[in-house]
Amino acid sequence: MVNEKKLIVSHAPFWHNGSSLFEKNCNIMIAALPAVLFGFTQYGIHAVGCVSICISTAIIWELLFNLISKQQISVGDCDAAVIGLLFSMLIPATTPWWAAVTGTFVAIIIGKQIYGGIGSNPFNPVLIGLAILMISWKDLFDFNEALLNYDLGFTMVYPLAALKHFGISSIESFSVGSFIAGKQIGAIGSTFGIGIIVGGIYLILRGIIRWEISVSFLAGIFITAFLFNLSDSAIYAGPLFHIFTGYTLIGAFFLATEDSSSPVNFLPMLIYGAGCGIMTVLIRNVGAYVDGVVFAILLMNLANPLIDKIRPRAMGKVN
């Protein structure tokens, strides 16, 4: 029996728009730079070491996989470097080296390469690596334990943990202005609100990410947190608190917008982003975890193929 394959192609000539994966990843690293540099000034040599280990081991894991599987060397596109950088921005500055190495291994090998490499991963590789660490060694992400008791000179507490364990009264001393300026403890690259917002706007203006996901993500958090606060302001914090604490901003601009795991159509992007925001607040207010951004985005990654099928009916189509 003859094995026939039907291929549908467009008519030549073909034009390239001049963009490249290397250029895109360089822009992402540039956008992340303000938040990372602020983390260096806030946490010192501990943060520098963490970021260095994560980036270097992510590149090494990808290179080793390329060599073992006899694939073309792909570390030159800087995708592994971006995964390592974003992963380092989400962990405490006091993370042990073995945890950082384990996280980048999971992110590169399991989160990306096992699915076929860049463009084939259904889940954000960074979040896969982080989720494994959070589930396996939950105490590593107790920022109060990691930073307040590590002789780094911090006297403030992690805002989301304070709200979760001690209620509204424990966060009354915080202000939105202090959050935006980075006057809070947390992960290396997630505390400096101004820097993350500037980086996100830069990516949107350069066309690296789509504004629909970021805006609907923040809108979903704002509306859901507002409704919770409206129902009982003595228990649930207001929307601005949820937007400027934890992984919210870095999730909106750097994580939920990852190409392979997010929708490409307009309406699906709005639904996807809003779903991430709604799930984030639900996990924070009702769930067992202090911050819900990681698991919220992963859940929406799972639903992404179905969501992306939602689109307007083609013109002239009857059924």
Protein Blocks (a to p, Z undefined) as FASTA:
>chain_A
ZZdddddddddddddehiafklmmmmmmmmmmmmmmmmmmmnommlmmmmmmmmmmmmmm
mmmmmmmnopacfklnommmmmmmmmmmmpcfklcfklmmmmmmmmmmmmmmmnnpghia
mbdfklmmmmmmmmmmmmlmmmklmmmmnonopabdcfklmmmmnojmlmmmpcfklmmn
opacddfklmmmmlmmmmmmmmmmnomacfklmmmmmmmmmmmmmmmmmmommlbccfkl
mmmgcjllmmmmmmmmpmklpcfbfklmmmmmmmmmmmmmmmmmmmmbfblklmmmmmmm
mmmmmmmmgccddehiaZZ
